[in-house]
Amino acid sequence: MTEKRNVNPWLKTGLELGPIVLFFVAYLRLKDRTFLIGGAEYDGFILVTAAFIPLILLTTAILWKLTGHLSRMQIVTAVLVTVFGGLSVWLNDDRFFKMKPTLIYLIFGGLLGAGLLRGQSWLRMVMEELMPLDHEGWMKLTRRLCAFFLALALANEVVWRTQTTEIWVYFKTFGLTAALFVFFMAQGRLFKEHALPEEDRR
C-alpha cells in the first residue's frame, strides 16, 4: 500500500473501536424489537448487523485514507464482517455473524502456528516496531499468542452456542477485548527479560 502516515492516536482509536461501541449501543436499543421488511420479520440483532457492515467498511476506508496503511488483521476483519454479516442478514440467521470471531481467531492462530513450524515468528513482522524483542522473546510470545487465539476461538464457540444473544454481545464487546488486554499485560515479564538493548534497535 502507500507510505504510512501518522494520524492522531485518539482519532485512530475512535475509528477502530467506534463501530464496536455503536453496534453495542444500537443492539441494546433494538434487541427486543422486531421489524417487518419485505414481508419478512427481522429482529433487532439482524438490523444492527446490517448497519454494522457498511460502518466497518467506511471506518476501515477512512483509516486507509488517513494512514496509508492497513494491517492484515484490519483487512481480514473487514472481509469476514462483510461475508458473515452479509450471510446473517441475507439468511436472517444470526449464527453466521456469531461465528465470525471464531474464524478470525482460528485464522490468526493458524498463521502464527504455521510460522512457528518454520521456526519463524510471523508476529514479529507486524509488531516489531511496537515491541523490540530478541528472537527468543518473539518465539515465546508467538507461541503464547497462538495458543491464546485458539482458546478465544473455543471460548466464542462455547458462548454463542450455549448462551443467549444478549450474553454473547456482552462477551464479544467486553469479554474478548478485556481478555486481549489482560493477555498482553501478563506478558510484562517477557517484555522485560527479552527487550533488545538500546544499541541493537533500529
C-alpha positions in Angstrom: 0.0 0.0 0.0 1.0 3.6 0.1 3.5 5.1 2.5 2.5 5.1 6.2 1.4 8.4 7.6 1.0 9.5 11.2 -2.5 10.2 12.4 -3.9 11.4 15.7 -4.0 8.4 18.0 -7.3 9.3 19.5 -8.9 9.6 16.0 -7.3 6.2 15.1 -8.7 4.6 18.2 -12.1 6.1 17.7 -12.2 4.7 14.1 -11.1 1.3 15.3 -13.4 1.0 18.3 -16.2 3.3 17.3 -18.1 0.7 15.2 -18.0 -1.9 18.0 -19.3 0.7 20.6 -22.1 1.8 18.2 -23.0 -1.9 17.5 -23.4 -2.5 21.2 -25.4 0.7 21.9 -27.7 0.0 18.9 -28.2 -3.6 20.0 -29.3 -2.6 23.5 -31.8 -0.2 21.9 -33.2 -2.6 19.4 -32.7 -6.1 20.9 -36.4 -6.5 21.9 -37.9 -5.2 18.7 -39.0 -7.0 15.5 -39.2 -5.3 12.1 -41.2 -6.3 9.1 -39.2 -5.7 5.9 -40.3 -7.0 2.5 -42.7 -9.4 4.2 -40.1 -11.0 6.4 -39.6 -10.4 10.1 -36.1 -9.3 11.3 -35.1 -9.0 15.0 -33.0 -6.1 16.2 -29.8 -8.0 16.1 -30.1 -8.6 12.4 -30.8 -5.0 11.7 -27.9 -3.8 13.8 -25.7 -6.3 11.9 -26.9 -4.9 8.6 -25.9 -1.4 9.7 -22.5 -2.6 11.1 -21.3 -3.9 7.8 -21.1 -0.6 5.9 -20.0 1.2 9.0 -16.9 -1.1 9.5 -16.1 -0.8 5.8 -16.4 3.0 6.0 -14.1 3.4 9.0 -11.6 0.9 7.5 -11.5 3.0 4.3 -11.1 6.2 6.3 -8.2 4.6 8.3 -6.6 3.6 5.0 -7.0 7.1 3.6 -5.6 8.8 6.7 -2.7 6.4 7.5 -1.9 5.0 4.0 -1.8 1.5 5.6 -4.0 -1.3 6.8 -2.8 -4.2 9.0 -3.6 -7.7 7.9 -5.9 -8.1 10.9 -7.9 -5.0 9.8 -8.3 -6.3 6.2 -9.3 -9.8 7.4 -11.8 -8.4 9.9 -13.4 -6.2 7.3 -13.7 -9.1 4.8 -15.2 -11.5 7.4 -17.6 -8.9 8.8 -18.9 -8.4 5.2 -19.1 -12.1 4.4 -20.5 -13.5 7.7 -22.6 -10.4 8.5 -24.0 -10.5 5.0 -24.9 -14.1 5.4 -26.7 -13.4 8.7 -28.7 -10.6 7.1 -29.4 -12.5 3.8 -30.5 -15.7 5.5 -32.0 -13.9 8.6 -29.8 -16.1 10.8 -27.6 -14.6 13.5 -25.4 -17.7 13.8 -23.2 -16.7 10.9 -22.2 -13.4 12.5 -21.6 -15.1 15.8 -19.1 -17.5 14.1 -17.0 -14.6 12.8 -14.8 -14.1 15.9 -14.2 -17.9 15.9 -12.9 -17.8 12.4 -10.8 -14.7 12.9 -9.0 -16.2 15.9 -8.6 -19.5 14.1 -7.0 -17.8 11.1 -4.5 -15.8 13.1 -3.8 -18.7 15.5 -3.2 -20.9 12.4 -1.0 -18.3 10.7 1.1 -17.9 13.8 1.3 -21.7 14.2 2.4 -22.1 10.6 5.2 -19.6 11.2 6.3 -21.5 14.3 6.5 -24.7 12.4 9.0 -23.0 10.1 11.0 -21.7 13.1 9.8 -18.1 12.5 7.7 -15.6 14.3 5.3 -14.0 11.8 4.1 -11.9 14.7 7.4 -10.1 14.6 6.7 -8.9 11.1 3.7 -6.8 12.2 4.7 -5.8 15.8 8.4 -5.4 15.8 8.2 -1.6 15.8 6.0 -1.6 18.8 7.9 -4.2 20.9 11.6 -4.6 20.1 12.4 -8.1 21.4 15.1 -10.6 20.8 14.5 -13.7 18.7 13.7 -15.9 21.7 11.3 -13.4 23.1 9.4 -13.2 19.8 9.2 -17.0 19.6 7.9 -17.3 23.2 5.3 -14.5 22.6 4.2 -16.1 19.3 3.7 -19.5 20.9 1.7 -18.0 23.7 -0.4 -15.8 21.4 -1.1 -18.7 19.1 -2.4 -20.8 22.0 -4.4 -17.8 23.3 -6.1 -17.2 19.9 -7.1 -20.8 19.7 -8.5 -20.6 23.3 -10.5 -17.5 22.3 -11.9 -19.3 19.3 -13.1 -22.1 21.5 -14.5 -19.7 24.1 -16.5 -17.9 21.5 -17.9 -21.2 20.2 -19.0 -22.2 23.7 -20.6 -18.9 24.5 -22.6 -18.4 21.3 -23.8 -22.0 21.2 -24.8 -22.2 24.9 -25.9 -18.6 25.9 -28.4 -16.1 24.7 -27.6 -13.5 22.1 -27.5 -10.7 24.7 -24.9 -12.6 26.7 -22.9 -13.2 23.6 -23.0 -9.5 22.7 -21.6 -8.6 26.1 -19.0 -11.3 25.8 -18.0 -10.1 22.3 -17.9 -6.4 23.2 -16.2 -6.6 26.6 -15.1 -10.1 27.3 -12.9 -10.7 24.3 -11.5 -7.2 24.4 -10.6 -7.5 28.1 -9.1 -10.9 27.5 -6.7 -9.5 24.9 -5.8 -6.6 27.3 -5.1 -9.0 30.2 -3.0 -11.3 28.0 -0.6 -8.5 26.9 -0.5 -7.1 30.4 0.5 -10.6 31.7 3.5 -10.6 29.3 5.3 -7.8 31.2 8.0 -10.1 32.5 8.7 -11.5 29.0 8.9 -8.0 27.5 11.4 -7.0 30.3 13.6 -10.2 30.0 13.7 -10.2 26.2 13.8 -6.5 25.3 16.5 -5.6 22.8 19.4 -3.5 24.1 19.0 0.1 23.0 22.1 -0.1 20.7 20.5 -3.1 18.8 17.3 -1.3 18.0 16.8 0.3 14.6 
